[in-house]
């Protein structure tokens, strides 16, 4: 079963890496076109969008996977199973469309008030608010159709449609740079124009995959779904708040230079692209995999092994970026590179985010989704408290540490809940071994190589990275050739 998960992760991974790397072309473009404060607006808005998406999706994505598995478990002919799944799709899609329509109407009505609440940079630019609301509407409209593609195992179609969105976005950004639109009075607004065009195009392209299914809400089924999804929604709101609340606190706690610090912090977070990509591609593959209809014994065995391998791979990526962060700093404009020293802390937080993602699958499978609320609200409490403590002293460096501490707290609570309610034999000793080895190699580079020349330093860091990779392959007795053949065959 883990071979299946590895193949699905690789399929999503290779394709998603290409797609997301294209999207990250926007970072070097925007950090060279805009100053720190203007890019701070981009960082601010794109930190808030995921929060709105989580709120309006209402936990329906995880619900769709879980209830699709139940539709299969009920048995019957292939046509009966297909009919139950179409019914589920129509209800979940309809519910999210209603929510997103109401959201857009409300924001359009109150856009001036929203602009004032978001800060001085938005006053007089209410059109920014309206365009962002439209982007959110179209993105929510495609959420359940994309989930359906994942549930059906249509990874290549999923990625191809995501790629179209990114290609449109990047192409328009490059075009707008070439003709000088970003230098106009509308400025940052053109960023939202490119995104809106891409979001509309994505909805039009994904509609044919719905097989003419119309969104139609079965209220009885929706009540059952909401009983499962609402705890996930509450937990998702708190979890996503962990992702954006630090940006908001920078904006209000450091008012004199808030947008500049926000711009630097957002740009450095973007450099952690590979770690973010790995966590995302793993989630895309692992969520439908672990929420499918496994026996408890199969689930426990697979989940325990998956966490170990996730940490092993994450520490490889951590070293690959942290040891060469001066090269990764070239992704952003010169004005933003002063913040590169916070990158290892951000990477560490991303590793921990993936760990507690793994630790969440058991309660989603067991339909004890209230635990998501406990975990994410603990994280939110730590995020707020640590930012209040550290931001006035360290600025955006404090925000990076606050997020790291919050992710660590969520891992701790998740692990405690697992040990108490659903003991899973995670190989904690091996996991800690990989973490300590990775940190030791990083510390060795930091302490021993600061005065070494550039080329020798890169050479030594390559050796350190290969040392970790070689040790992990030997320790796990991984047949690299067999694994690669399995991924290429995709069967």
VEXMIFI-632486 format. One record per residue (C-alpha): residue number from 0; x, y, z. Coordinates in steps of 0.05 Angstrom, whole numbers. Each point is the difference from the previous one (the first is absolute). Layout:
# residues N
- seq / u / v / w
- NUM / X / Y / Z .
...
# end
This chain:
# residues 491
- seq / u / v / w
- 0 / 0 / 0 / 0 .
- 1 / 57 / 48 / 15 .
- 2 / 25 / -13 / -70 .
- 3 / -67 / 26 / -26 .
- 4 / 7 / 62 / 45 .
- 5 / 71 / 11 / -24 .
- 6 / -22 / -5 / -73 .
- 7 / -58 / 48 / 10 .
- 8 / 45 / 49 / 37 .
- 9 / 51 / -4 / -56 .
- 10 / -52 / 10 / -54 .
- 11 / -29 / 60 / 35 .
- 12 / 69 / 21 / 21 .
- 13 / 37 / 2 / -66 .
- 14 / -59 / 34 / -35 .
- 15 / -15 / 47 / 58 .
- 16 / 73 / 20 / 6 .
- 17 / 1 / 22 / -73 .
- 18 / -66 / 37 / 8 .
- 19 / 19 / 35 / 65 .
- 20 / 69 / 18 / -24 .
- 21 / -34 / 36 / -57 .
- 22 / -44 / 36 / 50 .
- 23 / 61 / 19 / 41 .
- 24 / 26 / 38 / -61 .
- 25 / -48 / 53 / 27 .
- 26 / 42 / 9 / 62 .
- 27 / 64 / 23 / -36 .
- 28 / -44 / 42 / -46 .
- 29 / -39 / 36 / 54 .
- 30 / 58 / 9 / 48 .
- 31 / 38 / 35 / -55 .
- 32 / -59 / 42 / -26 .
- 33 / -27 / 22 / 68 .
- 34 / 34 / 29 / 61 .
- 35 / -5 / -31 / 68 .
- 36 / -63 / 36 / 21 .
- 37 / -37 / -13 / -66 .
- 38 / 18 / -74 / 3 .
- 39 / -25 / 2 / 71 .
- 40 / -70 / 10 / -28 .
- 41 / 8 / -62 / -44 .
- 42 / 24 / -39 / 61 .
- 43 / -58 / 25 / 42 .
- 44 / -54 / -17 / -50 .
- 45 / 28 / -69 / -18 .
- 46 / 5 / -17 / 73 .
- 47 / -75 / 15 / 9 .
- 48 / -25 / -37 / -62 .
- 49 / 14 / -70 / 28 .
- 50 / -39 / 18 / 63 .
- 51 / -61 / 19 / -42 .
- 52 / 7 / -64 / -41 .
- 53 / 1 / -43 / 63 .
- 54 / -60 / 38 / 28 .
- 55 / -42 / -7 / -63 .
- 56 / 20 / -72 / -16 .
- 57 / -29 / -20 / 69 .
- 58 / 43 / -62 / 5 .
- 59 / -34 / -29 / -61 .
- 60 / 63 / -26 / -33 .
- 61 / 17 / -49 / 55 .
- 62 / -75 / -17 / 6 .
- 63 / -3 / -16 / -74 .
- 64 / 57 / -50 / 6 .
- 65 / -29 / -32 / 62 .
- 66 / -72 / -7 / -25 .
- 67 / 25 / -23 / -69 .
- 68 / 34 / -58 / 36 .
- 69 / -64 / -14 / 37 .
- 70 / -39 / 0 / -65 .
- 71 / 46 / -56 / -24 .
- 72 / -4 / -38 / 65 .
- 73 / -76 / -3 / -5 .
- 74 / 8 / -46 / -59 .
- 75 / -47 / -11 / -58 .
- 76 / 12 / 3 / -75 .
- 77 / 50 / 46 / -32 .
- 78 / -57 / 44 / -25 .
- 79 / -30 / 5 / 70 .
- 80 / 67 / 20 / 30 .
- 81 / 11 / 51 / -55 .
- 82 / -70 / 29 / 11 .
- 83 / 13 / 8 / 75 .
- 84 / 66 / 35 / -14 .
- 85 / -32 / 48 / -50 .
- 86 / -53 / 16 / 51 .
- 87 / 54 / 15 / 52 .
- 88 / 38 / 43 / -50 .
- 89 / -62 / 41 / -18 .
- 90 / -16 / 13 / 74 .
- 91 / 71 / 20 / 22 .
- 92 / 11 / 42 / -62 .
- 93 / -67 / 35 / 8 .
- 94 / 13 / 16 / 73 .
- 95 / 68 / 33 / -15 .
- 96 / -30 / 39 / -59 .
- 97 / -55 / 29 / 44 .
- 98 / 51 / 19 / 53 .
- 99 / 47 / 34 / -50 .
- 100 / -57 / 38 / -34 .
- 101 / -24 / 28 / 66 .
- 102 / 72 / 19 / 18 .
- 103 / 11 / 38 / -65 .
- 104 / -66 / 37 / 6 .
- 105 / 17 / 21 / 72 .
- 106 / 70 / 24 / -16 .
- 107 / -25 / 38 / -61 .
- 108 / -51 / 35 / 44 .
- 109 / 49 / 17 / 55 .
- 110 / 64 / 10 / -40 .
- 111 / 14 / 70 / 26 .
- 112 / -6 / -22 / 72 .
- 113 / 44 / -61 / -14 .
- 114 / 53 / 44 / -33 .
- 115 / 2 / 45 / 62 .
- 116 / 5 / -60 / 46 .
- 117 / 58 / -29 / -40 .
- 118 / 42 / 63 / 8 .
- 119 / 20 / 66 / -30 .
- 120 / 33 / -32 / -61 .
- 121 / -69 / -24 / -25 .
- 122 / -40 / 64 / 11 .
- 123 / -17 / 28 / -69 .
- 124 / 14 / -67 / -32 .
- 125 / -66 / -35 / 14 .
- 126 / 7 / -33 / -68 .
- 127 / 55 / -43 / 30 .
- 128 / -50 / -27 / 50 .
- 129 / -52 / -15 / -53 .
- 130 / 50 / -37 / -45 .
- 131 / 27 / -41 / 57 .
- 132 / -72 / -19 / 20 .
- 133 / -12 / -22 / -72 .
- 134 / 64 / -42 / 0 .
- 135 / -23 / -34 / 63 .
- 136 / -69 / -14 / -31 .
- 137 / 29 / -34 / -61 .
- 138 / 52 / -39 / 40 .
- 139 / -53 / -27 / 47 .
- 140 / -43 / -19 / -60 .
- 141 / 55 / -47 / -25 .
- 142 / 18 / -31 / 67 .
- 143 / -48 / -60 / 0 .
- 144 / 10 / -15 / -75 .
- 145 / 75 / -3 / 15 .
- 146 / -13 / -45 / 60 .
- 147 / -40 / -46 / -45 .
- 148 / 59 / -6 / -48 .
- 149 / 44 / -19 / 59 .
- 150 / -50 / -51 / 26 .
- 151 / -3 / -31 / -70 .
- 152 / 76 / -5 / -2 .
- 153 / 3 / 47 / -61 .
- 154 / 64 / 33 / 23 .
- 155 / 24 / 21 / -69 .
- 156 / -66 / 35 / -16 .
- 157 / 2 / 33 / 68 .
- 158 / 71 / 26 / -12 .
- 159 / -13 / 20 / -72 .
- 160 / -58 / 45 / 21 .
- 161 / 42 / 30 / 56 .
- 162 / 55 / 11 / -50 .
- 163 / -46 / 39 / -46 .
- 164 / -18 / 46 / 58 .
- 165 / 73 / 13 / 15 .
- 166 / 22 / 9 / -73 .
- 167 / -55 / 52 / -11 .
- 168 / 20 / 36 / 63 .
- 169 / 74 / 1 / -15 .
- 170 / -9 / 18 / -73 .
- 171 / -44 / 59 / 16 .
- 172 / 49 / 23 / 54 .
- 173 / 58 / -1 / -49 .
- 174 / -42 / 36 / -53 .
- 175 / -21 / 53 / 50 .
- 176 / 73 / 11 / 19 .
- 177 / 20 / 6 / -73 .
- 178 / -52 / 54 / -14 .
- 179 / 11 / 36 / 66 .
- 180 / -68 / -9 / 32 .
- 181 / 30 / -14 / 69 .
- 182 / 30 / 70 / -2 .
- 183 / -67 / 32 / -9 .
- 184 / -44 / 30 / 55 .
- 185 / -39 / -64 / 4 .
- 186 / 65 / -35 / 19 .
- 187 / -12 / -61 / 44 .
- 188 / -71 / -5 / -27 .
- 189 / 27 / -33 / -63 .
- 190 / 24 / -58 / 43 .
- 191 / -72 / -13 / 18 .
- 192 / -22 / 8 / -73 .
- 193 / 47 / -56 / -22 .
- 194 / -24 / -46 / 55 .
- 195 / -74 / 14 / -15 .
- 196 / 8 / -16 / -74 .
- 197 / 35 / -65 / 18 .
- 198 / -54 / -19 / 50 .
- 199 / -56 / 12 / -49 .
- 200 / 36 / -41 / -53 .
- 201 / 11 / -57 / 48 .
- 202 / -74 / -5 / 17 .
- 203 / -18 / -2 / -74 .
- 204 / 52 / -54 / -13 .
- 205 / -21 / -45 / 58 .
- 206 / -75 / 1 / -15 .
- 207 / 5 / -55 / -53 .
- 208 / 29 / -48 / 52 .
- 209 / -65 / 5 / 41 .
- 210 / -36 / -43 / -52 .
- 211 / -58 / 49 / -2 .
- 212 / -15 / -10 / 73 .
- 213 / -38 / 60 / 26 .
- 214 / 10 / 27 / 70 .
- 215 / -61 / -21 / 39 .
- 216 / -5 / -2 / 76 .
- 217 / -32 / -59 / 35 .
- 218 / -14 / 31 / 68 .
- 219 / -3 / -67 / 36 .
- 220 / 67 / -22 / -28 .
- 221 / 29 / 69 / 13 .
- 222 / -18 / -4 / 74 .
- 223 / 38 / -66 / 5 .
- 224 / 60 / 29 / -36 .
- 225 / 1 / 63 / 42 .
- 226 / -1 / -41 / 64 .
- 227 / 67 / -29 / -25 .
- 228 / 28 / 62 / -32 .
- 229 / -16 / 57 / 48 .
- 230 / 53 / -21 / 52 .
- 231 / 49 / -2 / -59 .
- 232 / -24 / 69 / -20 .
- 233 / 11 / 28 / 70 .
- 234 / 68 / -34 / 4 .
- 235 / 16 / 24 / -71 .
- 236 / -17 / 72 / 18 .
- 237 / 46 / -3 / 59 .
- 238 / 54 / -36 / -40 .
- 239 / -3 / 50 / -57 .
- 240 / -1 / 57 / 50 .
- 241 / 67 / -27 / 22 .
- 242 / 24 / 11 / -71 .
- 243 / -22 / 72 / -7 .
- 244 / -7 / 29 / 70 .
- 245 / 74 / 15 / 4 .
- 246 / -6 / 44 / -62 .
- 247 / -58 / 38 / 31 .
- 248 / 37 / 8 / 66 .
- 249 / 61 / 27 / -36 .
- 250 / -46 / 51 / -33 .
- 251 / -29 / 25 / 65 .
- 252 / 56 / -11 / 51 .
- 253 / 55 / 32 / -42 .
- 254 / -40 / 57 / -32 .
- 255 / 59 / 45 / -20 .
- 256 / 31 / -49 / -48 .
- 257 / -54 / -54 / -2 .
- 258 / -9 / -8 / -75 .
- 259 / 75 / -1 / -13 .
- 260 / 12 / -54 / 53 .
- 261 / -61 / -37 / -26 .
- 262 / 29 / 2 / -70 .
- 263 / 68 / -28 / 22 .
- 264 / -32 / -54 / 43 .
- 265 / -47 / -21 / -56 .
- 266 / 56 / -3 / -51 .
- 267 / 45 / -44 / 44 .
- 268 / -59 / -46 / 15 .
- 269 / -7 / -9 / -76 .
- 270 / 72 / -24 / -4 .
- 271 / -20 / -62 / 41 .
- 272 / -33 / -22 / -65 .
- 273 / 27 / -72 / -2 .
- 274 / -21 / -16 / 71 .
- 275 / -69 / 30 / -12 .
- 276 / -6 / -39 / -65 .
- 277 / 19 / -65 / 33 .
- 278 / -50 / 9 / 57 .
- 279 / -54 / 19 / -50 .
- 280 / 12 / -58 / -48 .
- 281 / 2 / -48 / 58 .
- 282 / -67 / 26 / 25 .
- 283 / -31 / -6 / -69 .
- 284 / 19 / -73 / -3 .
- 285 / -6 / -19 / 73 .
- 286 / -69 / 29 / 16 .
- 287 / -41 / -43 / -48 .
- 288 / 48 / -58 / 13 .
- 289 / -8 / -2 / 76 .
- 290 / -75 / 18 / -1 .
- 291 / -17 / -58 / -46 .
- 292 / -30 / -65 / 25 .
- 293 / 60 / -35 / 34 .
- 294 / -6 / -47 / 59 .
- 295 / 25 / 29 / 65 .
- 296 / 62 / -45 / -1 .
- 297 / 18 / 22 / -71 .
- 298 / -10 / 73 / 18 .
- 299 / 42 / -3 / 63 .
- 300 / 58 / -35 / -34 .
- 301 / 0 / 47 / -60 .
- 302 / -8 / 64 / 41 .
- 303 / 56 / -19 / 47 .
- 304 / 48 / -13 / -57 .
- 305 / -22 / 61 / -39 .
- 306 / 18 / 48 / 57 .
- 307 / 70 / -28 / 4 .
- 308 / 12 / 6 / -74 .
- 309 / -31 / 69 / -2 .
- 310 / 48 / 26 / 53 .
- 311 / 59 / -33 / -34 .
- 312 / -17 / 33 / -67 .
- 313 / -16 / 67 / 33 .
- 314 / 68 / 3 / 34 .
- 315 / 34 / -13 / -67 .
- 316 / -38 / 59 / -29 .
- 317 / 15 / 43 / 62 .
- 318 / 75 / -12 / -9 .
- 319 / -4 / 10 / -76 .
- 320 / -29 / 70 / 10 .
- 321 / 31 / 23 / 66 .
- 322 / 71 / -19 / -20 .
- 323 / -6 / 40 / -65 .
- 324 / -46 / 56 / 22 .
- 325 / 45 / 54 / -29 .
- 326 / -14 / -29 / -69 .
- 327 / -75 / -5 / 15 .
- 328 / 2 / 73 / 21 .
- 329 / 11 / 18 / -73 .
- 330 / -73 / -18 / -13 .
- 331 / -22 / 66 / 31 .
- 332 / 21 / 71 / -16 .
- 333 / 61 / 31 / 33 .
- 334 / -42 / 42 / 47 .
- 335 / -30 / -63 / 32 .
- 336 / 63 / -42 / 11 .
- 337 / 16 / 32 / 67 .
- 338 / -50 / -48 / 31 .
- 339 / 31 / -65 / -25 .
- 340 / 27 / -17 / 69 .
- 341 / -71 / -20 / 23 .
- 342 / -6 / -54 / -54 .
- 343 / 22 / -60 / 42 .
- 344 / -52 / 17 / 53 .
- 345 / -55 / 4 / -53 .
- 346 / 23 / -66 / -29 .
- 347 / -3 / -32 / 69 .
- 348 / -71 / 24 / 9 .
- 349 / -19 / -30 / -67 .
- 350 / 29 / -68 / 21 .
- 351 / -42 / 2 / 63 .
- 352 / -62 / 18 / -39 .
- 353 / 7 / -64 / -40 .
- 354 / 10 / -41 / 63 .
- 355 / -65 / 22 / 31 .
- 356 / -35 / -10 / -68 .
- 357 / 21 / -73 / 6 .
- 358 / -24 / -2 / 72 .
- 359 / -69 / 25 / -22 .
- 360 / -19 / -56 / -46 .
- 361 / -22 / -49 / 55 .
- 362 / -54 / 45 / 29 .
- 363 / -25 / 18 / -70 .
- 364 / -6 / -74 / -15 .
- 365 / -34 / -15 / 66 .
- 366 / -47 / 60 / -10 .
- 367 / 24 / 32 / 65 .
- 368 / 12 / 66 / -35 .
- 369 / -11 / 40 / 64 .
- 370 / 73 / -14 / 15 .
- 371 / 18 / 46 / -58 .
- 372 / -30 / 56 / 40 .
- 373 / 42 / -15 / 62 .
- 374 / 65 / -4 / -40 .
- 375 / -9 / 62 / -43 .
- 376 / -25 / 44 / 56 .
- 377 / 61 / -18 / 42 .
- 378 / 42 / 20 / -60 .
- 379 / -38 / 65 / -8 .
- 380 / 8 / 17 / 74 .
- 381 / 75 / -11 / -5 .
- 382 / 4 / 40 / -65 .
- 383 / -34 / 61 / 31 .
- 384 / 38 / -4 / 66 .
- 385 / 68 / -10 / -32 .
- 386 / -11 / 56 / -50 .
- 387 / -21 / 48 / 55 .
- 388 / 64 / -19 / 37 .
- 389 / 50 / -3 / -57 .
- 390 / -23 / 49 / -54 .
- 391 / 15 / 64 / 40 .
- 392 / 70 / -26 / 14 .
- 393 / 21 / -35 / -64 .
- 394 / -48 / 23 / -54 .
- 395 / -12 / -51 / -55 .
- 396 / 53 / -46 / 30 .
- 397 / -46 / -6 / 60 .
- 398 / -58 / -18 / -46 .
- 399 / 41 / -57 / -29 .
- 400 / 16 / -28 / 69 .
- 401 / -72 / 10 / 23 .
- 402 / -24 / -44 / -58 .
- 403 / 52 / -53 / 15 .
- 404 / -20 / -3 / 73 .
- 405 / -74 / -4 / -18 .
- 406 / 12 / -58 / -49 .
- 407 / 40 / -36 / 54 .
- 408 / -57 / 9 / 49 .
- 409 / -49 / -30 / -50 .
- 410 / 46 / -59 / -11 .
- 411 / 3 / -11 / 75 .
- 412 / -75 / 3 / 10 .
- 413 / -13 / -45 / -61 .
- 414 / 49 / -52 / 25 .
- 415 / -31 / 1 / 70 .
- 416 / -70 / -11 / -29 .
- 417 / 25 / -56 / -44 .
- 418 / 33 / -36 / 58 .
- 419 / -63 / 6 / 43 .
- 420 / -55 / -16 / -50 .
- 421 / 31 / -37 / -60 .
- 422 / 70 / -25 / 18 .
- 423 / 40 / -6 / -64 .
- 424 / 69 / -33 / 2 .
- 425 / 39 / 59 / -28 .
- 426 / 75 / -13 / -2 .
- 427 / 16 / 59 / 44 .
- 428 / 72 / -21 / 11 .
- 429 / 14 / -2 / -74 .
- 430 / -37 / 65 / -13 .
- 431 / 40 / 37 / 54 .
- 432 / 63 / -31 / -28 .
- 433 / -12 / 31 / -68 .
- 434 / -18 / 68 / 30 .
- 435 / 62 / 2 / 45 .
- 436 / 46 / -22 / -57 .
- 437 / -28 / 54 / -46 .
- 438 / 8 / 54 / 53 .
- 439 / 70 / -24 / 17 .
- 440 / 22 / 5 / -72 .
- 441 / -31 / 69 / -6 .
- 442 / 34 / 23 / 64 .
- 443 / 66 / -28 / -25 .
- 444 / -6 / 41 / -63 .
- 445 / -19 / 63 / 38 .
- 446 / 56 / -4 / 51 .
- 447 / 57 / -28 / -42 .
- 448 / -9 / 33 / -68 .
- 449 / -13 / 75 / 8 .
- 450 / 71 / 19 / -19 .
- 451 / 9 / -51 / -56 .
- 452 / 0 / 23 / -72 .
- 453 / -64 / -3 / -40 .
- 454 / 15 / -59 / -45 .
- 455 / 32 / -44 / 55 .
- 456 / -60 / 16 / 45 .
- 457 / -48 / -24 / -53 .
- 458 / 41 / -62 / -10 .
- 459 / 1 / -17 / 74 .
- 460 / -75 / 14 / 6 .
- 461 / -13 / -48 / -58 .
- 462 / 39 / -53 / 38 .
- 463 / -41 / 14 / 63 .
- 464 / -65 / -6 / -38 .
- 465 / 22 / -65 / -34 .
- 466 / 21 / -27 / 68 .
- 467 / -71 / 7 / 25 .
- 468 / -30 / -30 / -63 .
- 469 / 49 / -58 / 0 .
- 470 / -12 / -14 / 73 .
- 471 / -76 / 0 / -9 .
- 472 / 2 / -46 / -61 .
- 473 / 46 / -48 / 39 .
- 474 / -40 / 4 / 64 .
- 475 / -66 / -15 / -34 .
- 476 / 30 / -50 / -50 .
- 477 / -34 / 38 / -57 .
- 478 / 6 / -30 / -69 .
- 479 / 5 / 65 / -39 .
- 480 / -2 / -32 / -68 .
- 481 / -62 / -41 / 16 .
- 482 / -35 / 61 / 28 .
- 483 / 16 / 41 / -62 .
- 484 / -25 / -56 / -46 .
- 485 / -65 / -4 / 41 .
- 486 / -12 / 75 / -7 .
- 487 / 15 / 1 / -74 .
- 488 / -48 / -58 / -14 .
- 489 / -55 / 33 / 42 .
- 490 / -38 / -65 / 5 .
# end
